[in-house]
Amino acid sequence: MGVKLGLVGLGAFGSAFTPLFASHPLVDSVILCDAEADKVEKHAADPVIAPKIAGKMLSLDEVCKSDCDAVVIITQPWLHAPQCIQVMESGKYVYSAVPVISLPDDNEILDWCGKIIETVERTGMEYMLGETTMYRPQTMFCRRMAKQGLFGNFVYAEAEYAHDVDRHGCSLRNVAAFRSKGKIGEMKKQLMAPYFQRGCKNHPMSYPTHSVSGVVDVMRSKPVSVSAIGYANSNNDPYFANYDFSNITAFFKMDNGCALRVAEMREISPNIGLDDEDFRIFGTRGSYSMMKWRDNGRVEPTTDPKENKLTDLTPQMMRDPIPQEVADAFTEALIRKGGPVKDFLAAGHGGSHPYLVHEFVSAVAERRRPQVSAWDAAMYMAMGVAAHQSAQKDGEIVKVIDFGKKWD
Ligand SMILES: NC(=O)c1ccc[n+]([C@@H]2O[C@H](COP(=O)([O-])OP(=O)(O)OC[C@H]3O[C@@H](n4cnc5c(N)ncnc54)[C@H](O)[C@@H]3O)[C@@H](O)[C@H]2O)c1
């Protein structure tokens, strides 16, 4: 028997995932849920989703009371953690859009990470963070190279997420305004006011998952400590009114000896070279940078240098395979939606969406821990919190809290 999923949050981002979850071959049926009835009806009318609809609901509470196996939470970012805990308490696996939670209080972010881990352990349910970087082509490729030991020892890495507030096609001003609309969105102002009254600040490292997750997962190494520098907006831009920093650049010491430079930028002109969401990783033997792999062939000290081999990569070469029946189902869904034939990977963020969907659905069907678990999620958030705390102390070295388990 297949899986029954609750899909909660049918807004801008949820809309990209609903047809993928509904068309996955292991998914028997879906319950559509959003507090806005018109969004539920819009998705219910989608020919890809319609044949699998088992219910239409207007609240998470109703979904938790239903008999579905797992719930996908793609709601506003300040809501995720308590909603995910509620789902697991109701005996269901849960998938959360990133980040774990977005609040202007670092200690509360860490508290929620701890609570999610505790809930996973107590209930036996699983949590997956839907981090798109984990399934970008470069992450998949480098994970495979690392597994085969082809990097040698990791020596240096850099990762960044540069999303300027006015990025063409995805203005953060518009996104913030859009998410603050509707029944749920309108409550944001009231929810955030007490934080700002007691002096809490927003900052880009409260959403560090796009920059840190790929490199950390490839190296399978834990962050130890960090020194970071913050850049504060200097032209009284109202978007940054409640921010102490609009950009933070951090330098982490990893427990494998590697130095890792991470940048989270919200006020920066388009950059040249690395993509807006990208990384470079260097080992004693192999390195990855900008769609190129280099291998110096060194496995032990030698005075006889080997040929330094360069391989130009394409996204197709870098991606992991996905089961044919899943690819076919996603392709068929796109065709029915009038999309480009044969390219189910066009579905967003470097082709990561289909992989995220496949990983979560498989984990639910197999009753196993998903690849991006509660412990991964907590580690990424702890890196962001420590980097912000260091930036607030002008670069003082701060230890990164270790939530345990991962690679212990
Ligand atoms: N690259 C990425 O990974 C990436 C990209 C974009 C967005 N996101 C994440 O996706 C999430 C959603 O973003 P969005 O732009 O779609 O937001 P949105 O405001 O368009 O949609 C959120 C929806 O959730 C619904 N909702 C919230 N709580 C609910 C509840 N208790 N019951 C029923 N419905 C509820 C709202 O009514 C709304 O329709 C955000 O957390 C964001 O961080 C991630």
Residues whose N, C-alpha, C, O or C-beta is under 5 A from the ligand:
A	BS01	LIG	G9 L10 G11 A12 F13 G14 C33 D34 A35 E36 L58 S59 L60 I74 T75 Q76 P77 A97 V98 P99 G130 T132 F178 R179 I184 H349
